[in-house]
Amino acid sequence: MKSGAFRCRGLWRLLRRRLTGAPRLRTAALWLRARPLTRFQRQLAGRRMDSREVGAMGELIAARWLATHGRKVLYRNYRGGSRGEVDIVARHRDVLTFIEVKSRTGTAFGRPADAVGPDKQRLIRRGACEWLRLLGNPRIKFRFDIAEVILIEGELPRVHIIENAFQMPDPSMAGR
């Protein structure tokens, strides 16, 4: 990909594994690089996307939304050494944000943010602590956000950001 093109490593890896033939790969690459967001189609290169691909598509759309709304995307799909994970690490003004992206293809089962329970929050916190440790534990402001991406067939994707969705637990309350 060109340096100015939008980076979408996770989805591209999935597509490369599952698609065969040069024409289908070119079609997928052109679709991913489309600058204006287009209406969501569950079909990609002649095949219905599975849930992993829908999730990767949601992360791609959320990262693009964040970048166009004044946030600097620093890293995508960070995996820490202590089994922590963060979908997107971004800077919003002077605050470092750790963002969990949840994608849904409908609203029948509630909001996407409802899927971020205590276990998932713990994984995100571990990833954030690992990221901060790699930076030398600087004294900077940080927060945890959730990006809800709703992908309904034939409609433009909707992105909703929940800022400060959850907190780092108070260390003085540990073990109580």
Buried (B, 14 or more C-beta within 10 A) or exposed (E): EEEEEBEBEBBBEBBEEBBEEEEBBEBBBEBBEEEEEEEBEBEBBEBEBEEEBBBBBBBBBBBBBBEEEEBEBEEBBBEBEEEBBBBBBBBBEEBBBBBBBBBBBEEEEEBBBEBBEEEBBEBBBBBBBBBBEEEEEEEEEBBBBBBBBBBBEEEBBBBBBBEEBBEEEEEEEEEE
